[in-house]
Amino acid sequence: MSSSAARITAVDTYDIRFPTSRELDGSDAMNPDPDYSAAYVVLRTSGDDTAGADTAGADTAGDDAGGGPEGHGFTFTIGRGNDVQVAAIEALRPHILGRSVDELCADPGSLARDLTGDSQLRWLGPEKGVMHMAIGAVVNAVWDLAAKRARKPLWQLLADATPEWLVSQVDFRYIADVLTPEDALRLLRQGREGSAERAGLLRESGFPGYTTSPGWLGYSDEKLTRLARQAVADGFTQIKLKVGADLADDVRRCRVARAVVGPGIRIAVDANQRWNVDEAIEWTKALAEFDPYWIEEPTSPDDVLGHAAIRKSVAPVKVATGEHVQNRIIFKQLLQAGAIDVLQIDAARVGGVNENLAILLLAAKFGVPVCPHAGGVGLCELVQHLSMFDYVALSGTTENRVIEYVDHLHDHFLDPVVIRDGRYMAPMSPGFSATMRPQSIAEFTFPDGTFWAADLDRQQKQQQQKQQKEQAA
């Protein structure tokens, strides 16, 4: 079977959950007991497959990729959200089955436009919420497939693509008053100047990271101290602490962290949307003595004017937001209103790579640094590609740009992130680094994977023992 005949033959979904709540990993003021989870999708293809010169607009033809590569994608939840998120991805199956692999990989934007433009799906949004995240998971899986066929990591696939083709992948609807296709083409052409040299530097020394590992709200001061000290020893120049539940606790924890890391290490703080606008201003000012670099998600991610008021009142502390911003339109407004100092993209929150390209272009137009959110399972693996593309072929700088890093769950991926001296090393394997190990899928699929089945059996036995003791008493 020739490459032109290759089709999407199956869209398989998995509800994958990890028991992170048991060690309070990921705990914050709004989410005290998260089980980091992935609503996971695999696009399976038919026949032999050859990556051609037109795959994803690349300037250079890929090598023969062999037969039947798969596209992997997912969106992140903290446990029970997988119930609805997996169902949403499954609802997209009829839109994807039978599509030409060549056509999808040559123009992922065609699928993104079809899905976000479907009137039935738009009625559930439009372009927001569970359905939009499901679209993002599927679109990201197509990009993973395209990069695998081109035999390139996604960041390089994007960096090698022509500016004209990249512009064709962006939906300018609702943002053209601020960013036109001509603006985007100009920015991308400027970004290509010196891109080969920057790609070489990236491969050699990586991209700056920062770590949230010491800062989860449920950790003891002793654990905070140990992990903050380790972060500095590992080469990180910025850490982040969760705040927002209790001011006295936050003051104490910030004091502990600052004493451990010293004055030369940046400390960001993250309220995870906990506060009203006035509370955010008062709370941030109360922590100002510890020189916080930014306050992240100080209020609702939809409150553009609230963020602007907070930013005006808490300067020189910077305001950072984006982890829960639902689409490019809200990002446009945040930038228009001068509401943020730091823009935080999320690889799995919006409608996939195509929409994140639009958001990166908006940030470049306004000159605002992008520091992605990447705490959840697999998010570090994904978002590194977007920041690296931005550095190599768009913004051209790493100044005041860092990618979040959390040291857990990476071992479940075939191409896990590599951190060296506090920096993300450039992934070199083809794809979007989204492919999870088969044994991890088998173990942590909920509720029938081997881990969860054994866990349920243990709970039932404990319940039986408890009942027997009560009856004996």
C-alpha positions in Angstrom: 0.0 0.0 0.0 1.5 3.4 -1.0 1.9 6.4 1.3 -1.0 8.2 -0.5 -3.4 5.4 0.6 -2.5 5.5 4.3 -5.5 6.4 6.5 -6.4 6.8 10.1 -7.7 3.4 11.0 -8.4 3.7 14.7 -8.7 6.3 17.4 -8.0 4.7 20.7 -8.5 6.4 24.1 -7.2 5.7 27.5 -8.1 7.0 31.0 -4.7 7.0 32.7 -4.3 8.2 36.3 -1.4 8.3 38.7 -1.9 8.3 42.5 0.1 11.6 43.2 -2.3 12.7 45.8 -0.9 10.1 48.3 2.3 12.1 48.6 0.6 15.5 48.1 2.6 16.0 44.9 0.9 18.7 42.9 -1.1 20.1 45.9 -2.0 23.8 45.8 -4.5 26.2 47.3 -7.3 25.2 44.9 -6.4 21.6 44.3 -5.4 19.9 47.6 -5.4 16.3 46.4 -4.7 15.9 42.7 -4.1 12.6 41.0 -2.2 13.6 37.9 -3.9 12.1 34.9 -4.0 12.0 31.1 -7.0 11.6 28.9 -4.9 9.9 26.2 -5.5 9.3 22.5 -3.6 7.2 19.9 -4.2 7.6 16.2 -3.4 4.4 14.4 -2.6 4.3 10.7 -2.7 1.8 7.8 -0.1 0.7 5.4 3.5 1.6 4.6 4.4 5.3 5.2 6.9 7.6 3.6 7.5 11.1 4.8 7.7 13.5 1.9 9.0 16.9 1.3 5.6 18.4 1.8 5.1 16.9 5.3 4.2 19.8 7.6 5.7 22.3 5.2 9.3 21.3 5.9 12.0 22.7 3.7 13.8 19.4 3.7 12.4 16.0 2.9 12.2 13.4 5.7 13.6 9.9 5.5 11.4 6.8 5.0 9.6 6.5 8.3 8.6 2.9 7.8 5.1 1.5 8.1 2.1 2.6 10.1 3.4 5.2 12.6 1.1 6.3 15.4 0.2 9.8 16.6 0.0 10.2 20.4 -1.7 13.0 22.2 -3.4 13.8 25.5 -4.8 16.4 27.7 -4.1 16.8 31.4 -6.6 16.5 34.3 -6.2 15.8 38.1 -8.3 12.6 38.3 -12.0 12.4 37.9 -11.9 15.0 35.1 -10.8 12.1 32.9 -14.4 10.8 33.0 -15.7 13.6 30.8 -12.4 14.3 29.0 -12.0 10.8 27.6 -15.7 10.9 26.5 -15.1 14.2 24.7 -12.1 12.8 22.8 -14.2 9.7 21.8 -16.9 12.0 20.5 -14.4 13.3 17.9 -13.7 9.8 16.5 -16.1 10.1 13.5 -14.3 13.3 12.5 -10.9 11.5 12.2 -11.4 7.9 11.1 -10.6 7.3 7.5 -8.8 10.6 6.9 -5.7 10.6 4.7 -2.5 10.6 6.7 -0.7 12.5 4.0 -3.3 15.3 4.0 -3.4 15.5 7.8 0.3 15.8 8.1 0.7 18.2 5.3 -1.9 20.5 6.8 -2.8 19.8 10.5 -4.6 23.1 10.5 -7.3 21.6 8.2 -8.3 19.3 11.0 -8.1 22.0 13.6 -10.4 24.2 11.5 -12.8 21.4 10.9 -13.1 20.6 14.5 -13.3 24.1 16.0 -15.7 25.1 13.1 -18.1 22.2 13.6 -21.4 23.9 14.6 -22.4 21.1 17.0 -19.1 21.3 18.8 -19.0 25.1 18.8 -22.3 25.1 20.5 -20.6 23.5 23.5 -18.0 26.2 23.6 -17.1 27.8 21.4 -13.4 27.1 21.6 -13.3 26.6 25.3 -13.7 24.0 28.0 -13.7 20.2 27.8 -14.5 20.0 24.1 -11.7 22.4 23.1 -9.2 20.5 25.2 -10.3 17.3 23.5 -9.7 18.9 20.2 -6.3 20.0 21.4 -5.4 16.4 22.3 -6.4 15.1 18.9 -4.6 18.0 17.0 -1.5 17.4 19.1 -1.6 13.7 18.1 -1.6 14.7 14.4 1.4 16.9 15.0 3.2 14.0 16.8 2.4 11.8 13.7 3.6 14.5 11.3 6.9 14.9 13.2 7.5 11.2 13.4 6.9 10.8 9.6 9.4 13.7 9.0 11.9 12.0 11.3 12.2 15.2 13.3 11.4 16.3 16.9 8.5 18.7 16.7 10.5 21.8 17.7 12.7 21.2 14.7 9.8 20.4 12.3 8.3 23.8 13.2 11.6 25.6 13.0 12.4 24.2 9.6 8.9 25.0 8.2 8.6 28.0 5.9 7.1 31.1 7.4 4.3 31.0 4.8 3.3 27.5 5.7 3.3 28.3 9.5 1.1 31.3 8.8 -1.3 29.0 7.0 -1.6 26.9 10.2 -2.9 29.8 12.3 -6.5 30.7 12.7 -6.6 34.6 12.7 -10.3 34.8 13.4 -11.0 37.0 16.4 -7.4 38.1 16.7 -6.8 39.9 13.3 -7.5 43.3 14.9 -4.2 42.8 16.7 -2.3 40.2 14.7 -2.7 40.0 10.9 -1.3 37.3 8.7 1.1 40.0 7.4 2.2 40.7 10.9 2.8 37.0 11.5 4.7 36.5 8.3 7.0 39.4 9.1 7.6 38.1 12.6 8.4 34.6 11.4 10.7 35.9 8.6 12.6 37.9 11.2 12.7 34.9 13.4 14.5 32.8 10.8 17.5 35.2 10.8 20.2 33.3 12.8 17.9 30.4 13.4 20.5 27.8 12.4 23.0 29.2 14.9 20.4 29.2 17.7 19.4 25.6 16.9 23.0 24.6 17.3 23.2 26.4 20.7 20.0 24.8 21.7 21.3 21.3 21.0 24.5 22.1 22.9 23.3 23.9 26.0 19.5 23.5 26.1 16.8 25.9 27.3 16.5 27.5 30.8 14.1 25.8 33.2 12.7 26.5 36.7 11.3 24.1 39.2 8.1 23.9 41.2 9.2 20.6 42.9 10.0 22.3 46.3 6.8 24.3 46.4 3.7 22.1 46.7 1.5 23.4 49.4 1.1 20.1 51.2 4.9 19.8 51.8 6.4 20.2 55.3 9.0 23.0 55.9 11.6 20.3 56.1 10.7 18.9 52.7 10.6 22.4 51.3 14.1 23.1 52.7 15.6 19.9 51.3 14.1 20.3 47.8 14.9 24.0 47.5 18.5 23.3 48.4 18.6 20.5 45.9 17.1 22.7 43.2 19.9 25.2 43.6 22.5 22.4 43.6 20.9 21.1 40.4 21.5 24.4 38.6 18.1 26.0 38.7 18.1 29.8 39.1 14.3 30.0 39.8 11.9 28.0 42.0 8.2 28.4 42.6 6.1 28.1 45.7 2.3 27.6 45.9 0.5 30.2 48.0 -3.0 31.3 48.8 -4.5 29.1 51.5 -3.2 30.8 54.6 -1.2 34.1 54.7 0.8 33.3 57.9 1.8 29.9 56.4 2.8 31.6 53.1 4.9 34.2 54.9 6.7 31.4 56.9 7.2 29.2 53.8 8.6 32.1 51.7 10.9 33.1 54.6 12.2 29.5 54.8 12.7 29.3 51.0 14.5 32.7 50.8 16.8 31.7 53.6 17.7 28.5 51.9 18.2 29.7 48.3 19.7 33.2 49.1 19.1 36.5 47.3 20.4 35.4 43.9 17.7 32.9 43.1 14.3 34.0 41.8 11.3 32.8 43.8 8.0 32.9 41.9 4.7 32.4 43.8 1.5 30.8 42.4 -2.0 31.3 43.9 -3.8 29.1 41.4 -6.8 31.5 41.0 -7.5 31.6 44.7 -8.2 35.3 45.3 -10.5 38.1 44.5 -8.7 41.1 43.0 -8.4 43.1 46.2 -7.2 40.0 48.1 -4.6 39.4 45.4 -3.2 42.9 45.8 -3.1 42.7 49.6 -1.6 39.2 49.7 1.1 39.9 47.1 2.1 43.1 48.9 2.4 41.1 52.2 4.8 38.7 50.5 6.8 41.5 48.9 9.6 41.4 51.5 10.7 38.1 50.1 11.2 39.6 46.6 8.8 37.3 44.6 9.6 37.4 40.9 6.1 36.9 39.8 2.6 36.2 41.2 1.0 33.5 39.0 -2.8 33.2 38.5 -3.7 35.7 41.2 -7.4 35.6 40.2 -9.8 34.1 37.7 -8.0 33.5 34.3 -11.0 35.0 32.6 -10.8 38.3 34.5 -8.7 40.4 32.1 -9.3 43.8 33.8 -8.8 42.2 37.2 -5.3 41.1 36.1 -4.6 44.6 34.8 -5.6 46.1 38.2 -3.4 43.7 40.1 -0.5 44.3 37.8 -0.7 48.0 38.3 -0.9 47.7 42.1 1.8 45.0 42.8 4.6 46.2 40.6 7.6 45.6 40.6 6.3 42.0 41.2 5.3 40.7 37.8 2.0 39.1 37.0 2.0 35.8 35.1 -1.1 33.9 33.8 -2.0 31.4 31.1 -2.2 27.9 32.5 -6.0 28.0 32.4 -6.6 30.6 29.7 -9.0 28.9 27.4 -8.1 30.3 24.0 -6.1 32.8 21.9 -8.8 35.4 22.2 -8.4 35.8 26.0 -4.6 35.9 25.5 -5.1 38.7 23.0 -7.2 40.7 25.5 -4.6 40.1 28.3 -1.9 41.5 26.1 -4.1 44.4 24.8 -5.0 45.4 28.3 -1.4 45.3 29.5 -2.6 42.8 32.2 0.4 40.5 32.3 4.2 40.6 32.4 4.6 36.9 31.6 2.5 34.8 29.3 2.2 31.1 30.3 1.1 28.8 27.5 -0.1 25.3 28.2 0.4 22.6 25.6 -2.9 20.8 26.5 -5.2 23.6 27.5 -6.0 25.2 24.2 -6.8 23.7 20.8 -3.4 22.2 20.2 -0.2 23.3 18.4 -2.0 25.4 15.9 -3.6 27.7 18.5 -0.4 27.8 20.5 1.4 29.1 17.4 -1.1 31.9 17.4 -0.5 32.6 21.0 3.3 32.6 20.6 2.9 35.1 17.7 0.7 37.3 19.8 3.4 37.3 22.6 6.1 38.1 20.0 4.0 41.0 18.6 3.7 42.5 22.1 7.2 41.7 23.2 6.0 39.7 26.3 8.2 36.7 27.4 6.6 33.2 27.3 7.2 31.0 30.3 5.1 27.8 29.9 3.2 25.9 32.5 4.4 22.4 32.6 3.7 20.8 35.9 1.3 18.0 35.0 2.0 14.5 33.7 3.6 14.8 30.2 3.3 18.6 30.0 7.0 19.1 30.4 7.6 16.7 27.5 5.2 18.6 25.2 5.7 22.2 26.0 9.5 22.1 25.7 9.0 21.8 21.9 6.9 25.0 21.7 9.4 27.1 23.7 12.4 25.7 21.7 10.6 26.6 18.4 9.9 30.1 19.8 13.6 30.6 20.6 15.0 29.1 17.4 12.6 30.6 14.8 10.4 33.3 16.4 11.5 35.4 19.4 15.2 34.5 19.0 15.9 34.8 22.7 15.8 33.0 26.1 16.0 36.2 28.1 13.6 36.1 31.0 12.2 32.9 29.5 12.0 29.7 31.5 10.0 26.4 31.2 8.5 25.0 34.4 9.8 21.6 35.5 8.5 19.2 38.0 10.5 16.0 38.8 7.9 13.3 38.6 6.2 10.9 36.1 8.7 11.4 33.3 9.7 7.7 33.4 6.4 6.8 31.9 7.3 8.3 28.5 9.5 6.8 25.8 11.2 10.2 25.3 11.3 11.8 28.7 12.7 15.3 29.3 16.4 15.6 30.1 17.4 18.3 32.5 21.1 19.3 32.8 22.3 22.1 35.0 18.8 23.5 35.4 18.2 23.5 31.6 16.0 21.4 29.3 18.1 19.6 26.8 16.7 19.6 23.3 14.8 16.4 22.5 16.1 14.7 19.4 13.7 11.8 18.9 11.1 12.2 16.2 7.7 13.3 17.4 6.1 15.5 20.1 7.6 13.4 23.0 4.0 12.3 23.8 4.3 8.5 23.5 3.7 6.8 26.8 5.3 3.4 27.6 2.9 0.5 26.9 3.6 -0.9 30.4 2.6 2.4 32.0 -0.7 2.4 30.1 -1.3 -1.2 31.1 -0.6 -0.4 34.8 -2.3 2.9 35.3 -5.3 2.8 33.0 -8.3 3.4 35.3 -10.0 1.4 36.7 -8.8 -1.9 35.3 -5.0 -1.4 35.0 -2.9 -3.5 37.2 -2.2 -0.8 39.7 -5.8 0.3 40.2 -7.2 -3.2 40.1 -4.8 -4.2 42.9 -5.6 -1.0 44.8 -9.3 -1.7 44.6 -8.7 -5.3 45.8 -6.6 -3.9 48.7 -9.4 -1.5 49.7 -12.0 -4.2 49.6 -10.0 -6.5 51.8 -9.4 -3.6 54.3 -13.1 -2.9 54.3 -13.9 -6.6 54.9 -11.4 -6.8 57.8 -12.9 -3.6 59.3 -16.4 -5.1 59.1 -15.2 -8.4 60.6 -13.7 -6.6 63.5 -16.9 -4.6 64.1 -18.9 -7.7 64.0 -16.6 -9.5 66.4 -16.8 -6.5 68.8 
